[in-house]
């Protein structure tokens, strides 16, 4: 069994970076960390997506240090962390910034992501596709909610990337905390962790859920999923997205839409390995079987 190099997790609090050194093992193997946020997870949202950026140890440390320095002077204006939608719309404390200051925030974050991240990735699903599959095949017990399905698709996306790039190290999956489906996603990921074949396929070495204000790379993840959802809704890339991806110097981005077929395949694979939700999507009332999406 592979054993992994100790690596620091940079948490931000009290305007300072706090390094937590994870417990070392014996054999040293590279670890990457995927920082994931979500958007469009409320009922009726036309598109739900989960995604973010993957960093190596040095990139994650450098990004956290640089972004903390940008955020520090904004505390006096009530800004604890970056939210792309609020910054663009001048909502909440972002109303205390001028248009030029808000645009500069986007520019600073994009520049730092390009300079420190390894690659970006996102998985999304349209509500109409999800509803059709679940009402027809009733497999939500093996996919979870739209959020959970997208989060699990991120694991398979990174597993595919690792295979294609001959990456044999580990991957730590970190998500923003607070989503109403967090318990379900956590439950299904724990089952993946307990399955040696799946854990190896996804290079899984751990996962967790953290608030956006304390784990700074989650704010880069917020930027990506917001920009991608905006591009899908408007059928055009915004100047921010174009800046994020312009050459030279752009990092790769991998985005996938869950289709009818891929969602059913996910359910079949999870069924095969015994990975299922902890939520009661099916119930029995007398002789009637009731299924709730």
C-alpha contacts under 8 A as a table, 3 or more apart, distances in Angstrom:
res1	aa1	res2	aa2	distance
2	X	27	X	6.83
2	X	29	X	7.54
3	X	25	X	5.39
3	X	26	X	5.90
3	X	27	X	4.82
3	X	28	X	6.33
3	X	29	X	6.65
4	X	24	X	6.67
4	X	25	X	5.36
4	X	26	X	6.91
4	X	27	X	5.91
4	X	28	X	4.99
4	X	29	X	4.84
4	X	30	X	6.96
4	X	31	X	7.24
4	X	170	X	7.44
5	X	24	X	5.73
5	X	25	X	6.25
5	X	26	X	7.56
5	X	27	X	7.03
5	X	28	X	4.53
5	X	29	X	5.49
5	X	30	X	6.54
5	X	31	X	7.20
6	X	21	X	6.59
6	X	22	X	5.47
6	X	23	X	5.82
6	X	24	X	4.26
6	X	25	X	6.97
7	X	21	X	5.75
7	X	22	X	5.74
7	X	24	X	7.85
7	X	31	X	7.77
7	X	57	X	6.66
8	X	19	X	5.67
8	X	20	X	5.28
8	X	21	X	4.44
8	X	22	X	6.18
8	X	57	X	7.21
9	X	19	X	5.63
9	X	20	X	5.15
9	X	21	X	6.52
9	X	22	X	7.44
9	X	61	X	7.95
10	X	17	X	6.10
10	X	18	X	5.62
10	X	19	X	4.71
10	X	20	X	6.47
10	X	60	X	7.69
10	X	61	X	6.51
10	X	64	X	6.77
10	X	215	X	6.75
10	X	216	X	7.87
11	X	17	X	5.71
11	X	18	X	5.10
11	X	19	X	6.36
11	X	20	X	7.51
11	X	214	X	5.19
11	X	215	X	5.12
11	X	216	X	7.21
12	X	15	X	6.59
12	X	16	X	5.69
12	X	17	X	4.72
12	X	18	X	6.13
12	X	64	X	8.00
12	X	68	X	7.50
12	X	213	X	7.04
12	X	214	X	4.48
12	X	215	X	6.08
12	X	216	X	6.74
13	X	16	X	5.46
13	X	17	X	6.61
13	X	18	X	7.34
13	X	213	X	7.94
13	X	214	X	6.04
15	X	68	X	7.11
15	X	72	X	6.11
16	X	68	X	7.47
17	X	64	X	7.48
17	X	65	X	7.01
17	X	68	X	7.52
25	X	28	X	7.34
29	X	169	X	5.46
29	X	170	X	7.24
30	X	168	X	7.97
30	X	169	X	4.77
30	X	170	X	6.36
31	X	56	X	6.76
31	X	57	X	7.40
31	X	169	X	5.55
31	X	170	X	4.64
31	X	171	X	5.56
31	X	172	X	7.21
32	X	54	X	6.61
32	X	55	X	5.79
32	X	56	X	4.77
32	X	57	X	6.90
32	X	169	X	7.54
32	X	170	X	6.28
32	X	171	X	4.81
32	X	172	X	6.30
33	X	54	X	5.51
33	X	55	X	5.42
33	X	56	X	6.35
33	X	57	X	7.75
33	X	171	X	5.53
33	X	172	X	4.65
33	X	173	X	6.07
33	X	174	X	7.24
34	X	52	X	7.01
34	X	53	X	5.77
34	X	54	X	4.27
34	X	55	X	6.53
34	X	171	X	6.97
34	X	172	X	6.09
34	X	173	X	4.96
34	X	174	X	5.97
35	X	51	X	7.63
35	X	52	X	5.51
35	X	53	X	5.52
35	X	54	X	6.26
35	X	173	X	6.45
35	X	174	X	4.96
35	X	175	X	5.91
35	X	176	X	8.00
35	X	217	X	6.21
35	X	218	X	5.48
35	X	221	X	6.35
36	X	50	X	6.40
36	X	51	X	4.77
36	X	52	X	4.45
36	X	53	X	6.85
36	X	173	X	7.57
36	X	174	X	6.09
36	X	175	X	4.66
36	X	176	X	6.48
36	X	218	X	6.17
36	X	221	X	5.50
36	X	222	X	7.80
37	X	50	X	5.64
37	X	51	X	5.64
37	X	52	X	6.12
37	X	175	X	5.83
37	X	176	X	5.38
37	X	218	X	6.25
37	X	219	X	7.99
37	X	221	X	5.30
37	X	222	X	5.47
37	X	225	X	7.03
38	X	41	X	7.19
38	X	48	X	7.50
38	X	49	X	5.62
38	X	50	X	4.26
38	X	51	X	6.47
38	X	147	X	7.49
38	X	176	X	7.67
38	X	222	X	7.07
38	X	225	X	6.47
39	X	48	X	5.90
39	X	49	X	5.54
39	X	50	X	6.62
39	X	225	X	6.40
39	X	226	X	6.66
39	X	229	X	7.69
40	X	45	X	5.33
40	X	46	X	7.39
40	X	47	X	5.86
40	X	48	X	4.43
40	X	49	X	6.54
41	X	45	X	6.47
41	X	47	X	7.95
41	X	48	X	5.37
41	X	49	X	7.61
41	X	146	X	7.06
41	X	147	X	6.09
42	X	45	X	5.73
44	X	127	X	6.95
45	X	48	X	6.69
45	X	127	X	6.63
46	X	126	X	5.60
46	X	127	X	5.06
46	X	128	X	7.29
47	X	124	X	6.69
47	X	125	X	5.71
47	X	126	X	4.44
47	X	127	X	5.83
47	X	229	X	7.08
48	X	124	X	5.40
48	X	125	X	5.49
48	X	126	X	6.43
48	X	127	X	7.26
48	X	146	X	6.52
48	X	147	X	6.72
48	X	150	X	7.72
48	X	229	X	7.99
49	X	122	X	6.72
49	X	123	X	5.49
49	X	124	X	3.96
49	X	125	X	6.49
49	X	147	X	7.08
49	X	150	X	6.22
49	X	225	X	6.53
49	X	229	X	7.34
50	X	122	X	5.64
50	X	123	X	5.53
50	X	124	X	6.43
50	X	147	X	6.96
50	X	150	X	5.60
50	X	151	X	5.83
50	X	154	X	7.42
50	X	225	X	6.59
51	X	120	X	7.62
51	X	121	X	5.49
51	X	122	X	3.81
51	X	123	X	6.11
51	X	151	X	7.67
51	X	154	X	6.87
51	X	221	X	6.33
51	X	224	X	7.24
51	X	225	X	5.96
52	X	120	X	5.64
52	X	121	X	5.65
52	X	122	X	6.25
52	X	218	X	7.32
52	X	220	X	6.80
52	X	221	X	3.75
52	X	222	X	7.04
52	X	224	X	6.04
52	X	225	X	6.77
53	X	117	X	6.42
53	X	118	X	7.36
53	X	119	X	5.87
53	X	120	X	4.33
53	X	121	X	6.33
53	X	217	X	7.59
53	X	220	X	6.99
53	X	221	X	5.83
54	X	117	X	6.04
54	X	118	X	5.64
54	X	119	X	5.60
54	X	120	X	6.23
54	X	121	X	7.99
55	X	58	X	7.82
55	X	59	X	5.49
55	X	60	X	5.34
55	X	116	X	7.15
55	X	117	X	4.96
55	X	118	X	5.40
55	X	119	X	7.52
56	X	59	X	5.29
56	X	60	X	6.07
56	X	117	X	7.55
56	X	118	X	7.07
57	X	60	X	5.36
57	X	61	X	6.31
58	X	61	X	5.24
58	X	62	X	6.12
59	X	62	X	5.15
59	X	63	X	5.98
59	X	116	X	4.56
59	X	117	X	6.00
59	X	118	X	7.86
60	X	63	X	5.23
60	X	64	X	6.11
60	X	116	X	6.98
60	X	117	X	7.41
60	X	217	X	7.16
61	X	64	X	5.24
61	X	65	X	6.23
62	X	65	X	5.21
62	X	66	X	6.15
62	X	116	X	6.82
63	X	66	X	5.24
63	X	67	X	5.92
63	X	112	X	6.29
63	X	113	X	7.22
63	X	116	X	5.98
63	X	216	X	7.98
63	X	217	X	7.17
64	X	67	X	5.30
64	X	68	X	5.89
64	X	216	X	5.71
64	X	217	X	6.69
65	X	68	X	5.28
65	X	69	X	6.42
66	X	69	X	5.26
66	X	70	X	6.61
66	X	112	X	7.48
67	X	70	X	5.04
67	X	71	X	6.26
67	X	109	X	7.29
67	X	112	X	7.60
67	X	216	X	7.28
68	X	71	X	5.10
68	X	72	X	6.02
68	X	216	X	7.59
69	X	72	X	5.35
69	X	73	X	7.74
70	X	73	X	6.85
70	X	74	X	7.62
71	X	74	X	5.29
71	X	75	X	6.82
71	X	79	X	7.64
71	X	80	X	7.29
71	X	81	X	7.05
72	X	75	X	5.78
73	X	76	X	6.50
74	X	77	X	5.26
74	X	78	X	6.76
74	X	79	X	5.54
74	X	80	X	7.49
75	X	78	X	5.09
75	X	79	X	5.07
75	X	80	X	5.90
76	X	79	X	7.38
77	X	93	X	6.64
77	X	96	X	6.31
78	X	93	X	5.40
79	X	82	X	7.45
79	X	93	X	5.74
79	X	94	X	6.89
80	X	213	X	6.44
81	X	212	X	7.19
81	X	213	X	5.24
81	X	219	X	7.31
82	X	87	X	7.24
82	X	219	X	5.89
83	X	86	X	5.47
83	X	87	X	5.98
83	X	219	X	6.88
83	X	222	X	6.58
83	X	223	X	7.32
84	X	87	X	5.13
84	X	88	X	6.04
84	X	106	X	7.90
84	X	222	X	6.57
84	X	223	X	5.48
84	X	226	X	6.62
85	X	88	X	5.30
85	X	89	X	6.18
85	X	226	X	6.96
86	X	89	X	5.16
86	X	90	X	5.66
86	X	91	X	4.78
86	X	92	X	7.00
86	X	94	X	6.64
87	X	90	X	5.09
87	X	91	X	6.55
87	X	94	X	5.48
87	X	102	X	6.16
88	X	91	X	7.93
88	X	102	X	7.07
88	X	103	X	7.96
90	X	93	X	7.65
90	X	94	X	4.84
90	X	95	X	4.44
90	X	96	X	7.86
90	X	97	X	7.57
90	X	102	X	7.97
91	X	94	X	5.47
91	X	95	X	5.49
92	X	95	X	5.83
93	X	96	X	5.60
93	X	97	X	7.87
94	X	97	X	5.47
94	X	102	X	7.52
95	X	98	X	7.44
97	X	100	X	7.95
97	X	101	X	5.74
97	X	102	X	6.19
98	X	101	X	5.10
98	X	102	X	6.26
99	X	102	X	5.17
99	X	103	X	6.12
100	X	103	X	5.07
100	X	104	X	6.09
101	X	104	X	4.97
101	X	105	X	6.32
102	X	105	X	5.08
102	X	106	X	6.61
103	X	106	X	5.23
103	X	107	X	6.27
104	X	107	X	4.86
104	X	108	X	6.01
105	X	108	X	5.14
105	X	109	X	6.18
106	X	109	X	5.28
106	X	110	X	6.09
106	X	240	X	7.34
107	X	110	X	5.20
107	X	111	X	6.09
107	X	240	X	7.77
108	X	111	X	5.16
108	X	112	X	6.23
109	X	112	X	5.18
109	X	113	X	6.14
109	X	220	X	6.97
110	X	113	X	5.20
110	X	114	X	6.18
110	X	240	X	7.87
110	X	243	X	7.43
110	X	244	X	5.74
111	X	114	X	5.25
111	X	115	X	6.24
111	X	244	X	7.71
112	X	115	X	5.00
112	X	116	X	6.04
113	X	116	X	5.36
113	X	117	X	5.30
113	X	220	X	6.88
114	X	117	X	6.07
114	X	244	X	7.00
114	X	249	X	6.93
114	X	250	X	5.90
114	X	251	X	6.06
115	X	249	X	7.94
117	X	120	X	7.60
117	X	251	X	7.20
118	X	251	X	6.34
118	X	252	X	7.54
119	X	251	X	5.33
119	X	252	X	4.93
119	X	253	X	5.71
119	X	254	X	7.84
120	X	224	X	7.74
120	X	251	X	7.40
120	X	252	X	6.32
120	X	253	X	4.50
120	X	254	X	6.21
121	X	154	X	7.56
121	X	157	X	7.96
121	X	253	X	5.44
121	X	254	X	4.50
121	X	255	X	5.40
122	X	154	X	6.73
122	X	225	X	6.89
122	X	254	X	6.48
122	X	255	X	4.71
122	X	256	X	6.46
123	X	150	X	5.40
123	X	151	X	7.51
123	X	153	X	6.28
123	X	154	X	6.13
123	X	255	X	5.79
123	X	256	X	4.94
123	X	257	X	5.82
123	X	258	X	7.03
124	X	150	X	5.90
124	X	255	X	7.93
124	X	256	X	6.39
124	X	257	X	4.84
124	X	258	X	6.03
125	X	129	X	7.06
125	X	130	X	6.94
125	X	146	X	7.02
125	X	150	X	7.16
125	X	257	X	5.47
125	X	258	X	5.02
125	X	259	X	7.16
126	X	129	X	5.40
126	X	130	X	6.44
126	X	257	X	7.90
126	X	258	X	7.83
127	X	130	X	5.12
127	X	131	X	6.06
127	X	146	X	7.88
128	X	131	X	5.26
128	X	132	X	6.13
129	X	132	X	5.27
129	X	133	X	6.27
129	X	259	X	6.85
129	X	260	X	6.21
130	X	133	X	5.35
130	X	134	X	6.16
130	X	146	X	7.14
130	X	260	X	7.51
130	X	263	X	7.99
131	X	134	X	5.28
131	X	135	X	6.04
131	X	293	X	7.49
132	X	135	X	5.41
132	X	136	X	6.06
133	X	136	X	5.20
133	X	137	X	5.75
133	X	138	X	7.21
133	X	139	X	7.91
133	X	260	X	6.31
133	X	263	X	7.77
133	X	264	X	7.59
134	X	137	X	5.39
134	X	138	X	4.58
134	X	139	X	5.94
134	X	140	X	6.15
134	X	293	X	6.72
135	X	138	X	5.63
135	X	293	X	7.39
138	X	141	X	7.82
138	X	291	X	7.27
139	X	142	X	5.66
139	X	143	X	6.70
139	X	264	X	7.67
139	X	267	X	6.22
140	X	143	X	4.90
140	X	144	X	5.07
140	X	145	X	6.96
140	X	267	X	7.66
140	X	277	X	7.88
140	X	281	X	6.97
140	X	293	X	7.31
141	X	144	X	5.74
141	X	276	X	5.67
141	X	277	X	5.12
141	X	278	X	7.84
141	X	279	X	7.27
141	X	280	X	7.73
141	X	281	X	6.35
142	X	266	X	7.65
142	X	267	X	4.89
142	X	268	X	7.75
142	X	270	X	5.86
142	X	271	X	6.20
142	X	275	X	6.59
142	X	276	X	4.56
142	X	277	X	5.97
143	X	148	X	6.85
143	X	149	X	5.24
143	X	263	X	7.52
143	X	266	X	6.72
143	X	267	X	5.54
143	X	270	X	7.66
143	X	276	X	7.17
143	X	277	X	7.18
144	X	147	X	7.66
144	X	148	X	5.30
144	X	149	X	5.86
144	X	184	X	7.01
144	X	185	X	7.51
144	X	276	X	7.73
144	X	277	X	5.77
144	X	279	X	7.92
145	X	148	X	5.09
145	X	149	X	6.07
145	X	181	X	6.99
146	X	149	X	5.15
146	X	150	X	6.16
147	X	150	X	5.24
147	X	151	X	6.12
147	X	181	X	6.79
148	X	151	X	5.01
148	X	152	X	6.11
148	X	181	X	6.64
148	X	182	X	7.75
148	X	184	X	7.05
148	X	185	X	5.10
149	X	152	X	5.19
149	X	153	X	6.10
149	X	263	X	7.87
150	X	153	X	4.90
150	X	154	X	6.35
150	X	258	X	7.80
151	X	154	X	5.19
151	X	155	X	6.92
151	X	185	X	7.32
152	X	155	X	5.19
152	X	156	X	6.68
152	X	185	X	7.74
152	X	189	X	7.74
153	X	156	X	5.07
153	X	157	X	5.99
154	X	157	X	4.93
154	X	158	X	6.17
155	X	158	X	5.29
155	X	159	X	6.11
155	X	173	X	7.98
155	X	202	X	5.92
156	X	159	X	4.87
156	X	160	X	6.06
156	X	202	X	6.31
157	X	160	X	5.13
157	X	161	X	6.24
158	X	161	X	4.86
158	X	162	X	6.05
158	X	202	X	6.63
159	X	162	X	5.06
159	X	163	X	6.30
159	X	201	X	5.79
159	X	202	X	4.26
159	X	203	X	6.56
160	X	163	X	5.14
160	X	164	X	6.20
160	X	202	X	7.91
161	X	164	X	5.17
161	X	165	X	6.07
162	X	165	X	5.20
162	X	166	X	5.75
162	X	167	X	4.66
162	X	168	X	7.09
162	X	202	X	7.95
162	X	203	X	7.81
163	X	166	X	5.15
163	X	167	X	6.40
164	X	167	X	7.85
168	X	203	X	7.34
169	X	203	X	6.67
170	X	203	X	4.73
170	X	204	X	5.90
170	X	205	X	5.65
171	X	202	X	7.55
171	X	203	X	5.39
171	X	204	X	5.28
171	X	205	X	5.72
171	X	206	X	7.36
172	X	204	X	6.32
172	X	205	X	5.45
172	X	206	X	4.97
172	X	207	X	5.60
173	X	204	X	7.71
173	X	206	X	6.27
173	X	207	X	4.44
173	X	208	X	6.60
174	X	207	X	5.33
174	X	208	X	4.88
174	X	209	X	5.76
174	X	210	X	7.23
175	X	207	X	7.78
175	X	208	X	6.21
175	X	209	X	4.72
175	X	210	X	6.26
175	X	218	X	7.43
176	X	179	X	7.75
176	X	209	X	5.33
176	X	210	X	5.00
176	X	211	X	5.45
176	X	212	X	5.80
176	X	218	X	6.61
177	X	182	X	7.08
177	X	209	X	4.57
177	X	210	X	4.72
177	X	211	X	5.18
177	X	212	X	7.53
178	X	182	X	6.74
178	X	211	X	7.47
179	X	182	X	5.24
180	X	183	X	7.47
181	X	184	X	5.33
181	X	185	X	6.25
182	X	185	X	5.15
182	X	186	X	5.93
183	X	186	X	5.11
183	X	187	X	6.07
184	X	187	X	5.06
184	X	188	X	6.31
184	X	277	X	5.90
184	X	278	X	5.93
184	X	279	X	6.87
185	X	188	X	5.27
185	X	189	X	6.12
185	X	277	X	7.81
186	X	189	X	5.15
186	X	190	X	6.12
186	X	208	X	7.91
187	X	190	X	5.22
187	X	191	X	6.56
187	X	277	X	6.95
187	X	278	X	6.76
188	X	191	X	5.13
188	X	192	X	6.44
188	X	275	X	5.97
188	X	276	X	6.05
188	X	277	X	6.10
188	X	278	X	7.89
189	X	192	X	4.89
189	X	193	X	6.16
189	X	207	X	7.76
190	X	193	X	4.91
190	X	194	X	6.29
191	X	194	X	5.07
191	X	195	X	6.47
191	X	274	X	7.97
191	X	275	X	5.86
192	X	195	X	5.21
192	X	196	X	7.94
192	X	198	X	5.76
192	X	199	X	5.94
192	X	275	X	6.87
193	X	196	X	7.12
193	X	198	X	7.27
193	X	199	X	5.29
193	X	204	X	6.83
193	X	205	X	7.84
193	X	206	X	7.52
194	X	199	X	7.33
195	X	198	X	5.49
195	X	199	X	5.97
195	X	273	X	7.92
196	X	199	X	5.11
196	X	200	X	6.02
197	X	200	X	5.27
197	X	201	X	6.20
198	X	201	X	4.94
198	X	202	X	6.22
199	X	202	X	5.41
199	X	203	X	5.84
199	X	204	X	4.87
199	X	205	X	7.59
200	X	203	X	4.88
200	X	204	X	6.40
201	X	204	X	7.67
204	X	207	X	7.98
210	X	214	X	7.18
210	X	215	X	6.66
211	X	214	X	5.71
211	X	215	X	6.61
212	X	215	X	5.59
212	X	216	X	6.58
212	X	218	X	5.56
212	X	219	X	6.26
213	X	216	X	6.41
213	X	219	X	7.84
215	X	218	X	5.89
215	X	219	X	7.84
216	X	219	X	5.58
216	X	220	X	7.47
217	X	220	X	5.14
217	X	221	X	6.56
218	X	221	X	4.84
218	X	222	X	6.23
219	X	222	X	4.90
219	X	223	X	6.45
220	X	223	X	5.12
220	X	224	X	6.57
221	X	224	X	5.22
221	X	225	X	6.37
222	X	225	X	5.58
222	X	226	X	6.06
223	X	226	X	5.35
223	X	227	X	6.09
224	X	227	X	5.18
224	X	228	X	6.08
225	X	228	X	5.10
225	X	229	X	6.05
226	X	229	X	5.29
226	X	230	X	6.05
227	X	230	X	5.06
227	X	231	X	6.08
227	X	237	X	7.98
227	X	238	X	7.50
227	X	240	X	7.70
227	X	241	X	6.25
228	X	231	X	5.01
228	X	232	X	6.21
228	X	241	X	7.93
229	X	232	X	5.09
229	X	233	X	6.17
230	X	233	X	5.13
230	X	234	X	6.04
230	X	237	X	7.92
230	X	238	X	7.96
231	X	234	X	5.23
231	X	235	X	5.35
231	X	236	X	5.07
231	X	237	X	5.03
231	X	238	X	6.76
232	X	235	X	5.03
232	X	236	X	7.09
234	X	237	X	7.87
237	X	240	X	7.91
237	X	241	X	5.79
237	X	242	X	6.31
238	X	241	X	5.22
238	X	242	X	6.26
239	X	242	X	4.95
239	X	243	X	6.04
240	X	243	X	5.04
240	X	244	X	6.19
241	X	244	X	4.96
241	X	245	X	6.35
242	X	245	X	5.26
242	X	246	X	5.80
243	X	246	X	5.25
244	X	250	X	6.81
245	X	250	X	5.22
245	X	251	X	7.16
245	X	252	X	7.99
246	X	249	X	7.36
246	X	250	X	5.78
247	X	250	X	5.41
258	X	261	X	7.88
258	X	262	X	5.69
258	X	263	X	6.03
259	X	262	X	5.15
259	X	263	X	6.02
260	X	263	X	5.45
260	X	264	X	6.38
261	X	264	X	5.26
261	X	265	X	6.17
262	X	265	X	4.94
262	X	266	X	6.12
263	X	266	X	5.09
263	X	267	X	6.40
264	X	267	X	5.05
264	X	268	X	6.24
265	X	268	X	5.05
265	X	269	X	6.09
266	X	269	X	5.23
266	X	270	X	6.09
267	X	270	X	5.21
267	X	271	X	5.94
268	X	271	X	5.00
268	X	272	X	6.13
269	X	272	X	5.07
269	X	273	X	6.39
270	X	273	X	5.15
270	X	274	X	5.83
270	X	275	X	4.72
270	X	276	X	6.60
271	X	274	X	5.06
271	X	275	X	6.07
271	X	276	X	6.99
272	X	275	X	7.77
280	X	283	X	6.87
281	X	291	X	5.72
281	X	292	X	5.15
281	X	293	X	6.72
282	X	289	X	7.07
282	X	290	X	5.63
282	X	291	X	4.54
282	X	292	X	6.39
283	X	289	X	5.96
283	X	290	X	5.19
283	X	291	X	6.56
284	X	287	X	6.96
284	X	288	X	5.83
284	X	289	X	4.69
284	X	290	X	5.94
285	X	288	X	5.23
285	X	289	X	6.42
285	X	290	X	7.19
